[in-house]
Each structure stands twice: as C-alpha cells, then as structure tokens.
Amino acid sequence: MKSIIVTGAGTGLGKELAIGFANQGYHIILAGRSLRNLQKVEAAINEHGKSATSFEVDVRSQESVQSFMKNIQQSTLYGLINNAGVGHFGPFENLTTTQLEDMLQTNLYGTINMCQGALPLLKEENEGFIMNIISTAGLKGKKHETGYSASKFAQRGLTESLQKEYEGSGISIKAVYMGGMDTPFWESSDHVKDKSRLRSPRAVAEKIIEKIKENTIILD
Ligand SMILES: NC(=O)c1ccc[n+]([C@@H]2O[C@H](COP(=O)([O-])OP(=O)(O)OC[C@H]3O[C@@H](n4cnc5c(N)ncnc54)[C@H](OP(=O)(O)O)[C@@H]3O)[C@@H](O)[C@H]2O)c1
C-alpha cells in the first residue's frame, strides 16, 4: 500500500489532510510531537476501515527525523506533506530570539530535515510527491508577521528551488499557499481577533486534494 507522511497530523489542517488522503486509499504515516493527538486521528481513520499509524517526531531535530525515517523504511513511500508549522506574531521589536528560532527551526529546518530524510525513500520508486504547506505569508509580507513571514518566504525559496531540481523526475514538488484557517494555530496569540471569518481546515484540505495535480496551489 502506498504511504503518505503528514507532519503535524494531530490537529488542524494536517489532521484533515490525513483523513482526506486516507479516504483516497493511501496508508497515512501520522507524524508530530504529541502522540496522543496523533493516536486520536489514527483511531478515527482506522475506524472507517482506512489505514494509519502514528509516530512521535520533532521535525526540528535531525536526530529525531533520522530515527523516524529508519522506523518507516519498510513503507512504500509515495508522499511527504510538510505541514508542521508554528507562528509567533506581534510588533517586530517585541519578537524574541526564542520565538524566531522556533519559527525558523520548525517551518524551515523542519521542512529541510523531512525532505532530506524522505527523498531517498521516494527515489526508490521514483514516483510520488512532496507537498510543502506554506501560507500567503510566504507570498507577501504582513504587519506583525515579520518572523513568520520570513520563515515562510524561506520555505517558499526552498520549495521553488526543489521544483526546479526535481523537474522531469518522477517526484513532483508542490507548494501550497493559503490564507487564514480556524485551527489551534491561533490559540496562543490574539493576532486574529475574529476567527469566525476564517476558513475551516477541512474545506482547505478538500480544495488541496482537489488540486493535487497542480504544483503551485494558491487558496487565498
Ligand atoms: N491556521 C492558519 O491560519 C494558517 C494559514 C496559512 C498557513 N498555515 C500553515 O498551515 C500549517 C498547519 O497549521 P494549522 O493551522 O493546522 O495549525 P496547528 O493546528 O497548530 O497545526 C500545526 C501542527 O504542527 C505540529 N508541530 C509543531 N511543531 C512541530 C515539531 N517541531 N515537530 C513536529 N510537529 C510539529 C503540531 O503538533 P505538535 O505540537 O503535537 O507537534 C500541530 O499539530 C502550518 O505550517 C501553518 O504555518 C496556517
């Protein structure tokens, strides 16, 4: 059975992408730091006769990613969705080094670590895809989003370069840019005052799956 890794699959968009791709018949490898959240998603997928397994992994750590890749090396890997991400918002002058490092380590290095870990497995079959969940903050700078936007522009640069590097191979590299979604992402800040106008992560996941053939997906 072809497998797809989804990072940050315990909540928000990652959870909905995991369920959506499981319904398409893929085995889903759920990855994230909180095993409890992943196992809830795993149970929901398996209850519906679909297939998923959970793995604790911190995408910021090369060691953690390497040991995760060893654990899944028996899988027939078809896809990697780099969805895990964090955001810290507010005036630029108040942004702490810890917050900046958290965003760059997770959003940029996390994507790099996972791509470098998964590519040898994807190349075994020479087919499949890597999908990087970016944000419209990776297309345009926004007030009080300096660090987040910088990390997402970096993730975009990485993705566009990979698109060129793997052009013509069996592995397609996909970039996804979307606007605000109503997910736990906003729980630790008051940057978004009214979450009711944001899109549901399920609706966004459905759109992404609908547009899976496109290498650049913009949902603003
Ligand atoms: N919500 C929005 O408005 C919005 C808009 C545009 C783009 N995005 C992007 O969409 C993606 C998904 O975000 P979301 O809105 O669904 O937020 P979310 O519910 O907070 O999901 C983020 C997930 O990433 C995981 N994660 C964070 N750090 C990690 C790490 N070091 N290693 C492994 N997993 C990690 C978290 O799980 P653990 O804490 O258990 O690890 C969490 O499940 C992110 O890349 C975000 O930047 C969000």
Ligand as a Chemical Component Dictionary entry (heavy atoms), coordinates in Angstrom:
data_LIG
# 
_chem_comp.id                   LIG 
_chem_comp.type                 NON-POLYMER 
_chem_comp.pdbx_formal_charge   0 
_chem_comp.three_letter_code    LIG 
# 
loop_
_chem_comp_atom.comp_id 
_chem_comp_atom.atom_id 
_chem_comp_atom.alt_atom_id 
_chem_comp_atom.type_symbol 
_chem_comp_atom.charge 
_chem_comp_atom.model_Cartn_x 
_chem_comp_atom.model_Cartn_y 
_chem_comp_atom.model_Cartn_z 
_chem_comp_atom.pdbx_ordinal 
LIG N1  N1  N 0  -4.057 28.463 10.590 1  
LIG C1  C1  C 0  -3.799 29.353 9.628  2  
LIG O1  O1  O 0  -4.445 30.410 9.547  3  
LIG C2  C2  C 0  -2.722 29.071 8.605  4  
LIG C3  C3  C 0  -2.701 29.855 7.444  5  
LIG C4  C4  C 0  -1.749 29.605 6.481  6  
LIG C5  C5  C 0  -0.823 28.588 6.667  7  
LIG N2  N2  N 1  -0.852 27.849 7.811  8  
LIG C6  C6  C 0  0.129  26.768 7.953  9  
LIG O2  O2  O 0  -0.564 25.540 7.958  10 
LIG C7  C7  C 0  0.181  24.546 8.664  11 
LIG C8  C8  C 0  -0.732 23.832 9.647  12 
LIG O3  O3  O 0  -1.149 24.737 10.636 13 
LIG P1  P1  P 0  -2.558 24.649 11.383 14 
LIG O4  O4  O 0  -3.242 25.912 11.139 15 
LIG O5  O5  O -1 -3.237 23.391 11.080 16 
LIG O6  O6  O 0  -2.065 24.712 12.910 17 
LIG P2  P2  P 0  -1.989 23.647 14.083 18 
LIG O7  O7  O 0  -3.312 23.010 14.303 19 
LIG O8  O8  O 0  -1.325 24.344 15.217 20 
LIG O9  O9  O 0  -1.033 22.518 13.472 21 
LIG C9  C9  C 0  0.345  22.575 13.469 22 
LIG C10 C10 C 0  0.843  21.178 13.783 23 
LIG O10 O10 O 0  2.271  21.173 13.715 24 
LIG C11 C11 C 0  2.754  20.312 14.716 25 
LIG N3  N3  N 0  4.116  20.707 15.065 26 
LIG C12 C12 C 0  4.531  21.912 15.528 27 
LIG N4  N4  N 0  5.839  21.881 15.781 28 
LIG C13 C13 C 0  6.259  20.631 15.449 29 
LIG C14 C14 C 0  7.517  19.984 15.504 30 
LIG N5  N5  N 0  8.609  20.619 15.931 31 
LIG N6  N6  N 0  7.600  18.696 15.088 32 
LIG C15 C15 C 0  6.504  18.038 14.659 33 
LIG N7  N7  N 0  5.287  18.603 14.581 34 
LIG C16 C16 C 0  5.169  19.879 14.985 35 
LIG C17 C17 C 0  1.796  20.485 15.898 36 
LIG O11 O11 O 0  1.699  19.309 16.669 37 
LIG P3  P3  P 0  2.585  19.025 17.978 38 
LIG O12 O12 O 0  2.605  20.309 18.749 39 
LIG O13 O13 O 0  1.930  17.874 18.620 40 
LIG O14 O14 O 0  3.924  18.649 17.451 41 
LIG C18 C18 C 0  0.464  20.716 15.182 42 
LIG O15 O15 O 0  -0.263 19.503 15.080 43 
LIG C19 C19 C 0  1.358  25.290 9.305  44 
LIG O16 O16 O 0  2.500  25.090 8.505  45 
LIG C20 C20 C 0  0.935  26.758 9.243  46 
LIG O17 O17 O 0  2.052  27.620 9.176  47 
LIG C21 C21 C 0  -1.785 28.055 8.787  48 
# 
loop_
_chem_comp_bond.comp_id 
_chem_comp_bond.atom_id_1 
_chem_comp_bond.atom_id_2 
_chem_comp_bond.value_order 
_chem_comp_bond.pdbx_ordinal 
LIG N1  C1  SING 1  
LIG C1  O1  DOUB 2  
LIG C1  C2  SING 3  
LIG C2  C3  SING 4  
LIG C2  C21 DOUB 5  
LIG C3  C4  DOUB 6  
LIG C4  C5  SING 7  
LIG C5  N2  DOUB 8  
LIG N2  C6  SING 9  
LIG N2  C21 SING 10 
LIG C6  O2  SING 11 
LIG C6  C20 SING 12 
LIG O2  C7  SING 13 
LIG C7  C8  SING 14 
LIG C7  C19 SING 15 
LIG C8  O3  SING 16 
LIG O3  P1  SING 17 
LIG P1  O4  DOUB 18 
LIG P1  O5  SING 19 
LIG P1  O6  SING 20 
LIG O6  P2  SING 21 
LIG P2  O7  DOUB 22 
LIG P2  O8  SING 23 
LIG P2  O9  SING 24 
LIG O9  C9  SING 25 
LIG C9  C10 SING 26 
LIG C10 O10 SING 27 
LIG C10 C18 SING 28 
LIG O10 C11 SING 29 
LIG C11 N3  SING 30 
LIG C11 C17 SING 31 
LIG N3  C12 SING 32 
LIG N3  C16 SING 33 
LIG C12 N4  DOUB 34 
LIG N4  C13 SING 35 
LIG C13 C14 SING 36 
LIG C13 C16 DOUB 37 
LIG C14 N5  SING 38 
LIG C14 N6  DOUB 39 
LIG N6  C15 SING 40 
LIG C15 N7  DOUB 41 
LIG N7  C16 SING 42 
LIG C17 O11 SING 43 
LIG C17 C18 SING 44 
LIG O11 P3  SING 45 
LIG P3  O12 DOUB 46 
LIG P3  O13 SING 47 
LIG P3  O14 SING 48 
LIG C18 O15 SING 49 
LIG C19 O16 SING 50 
LIG C19 C20 SING 51 
LIG C20 O17 SING 52 
# 
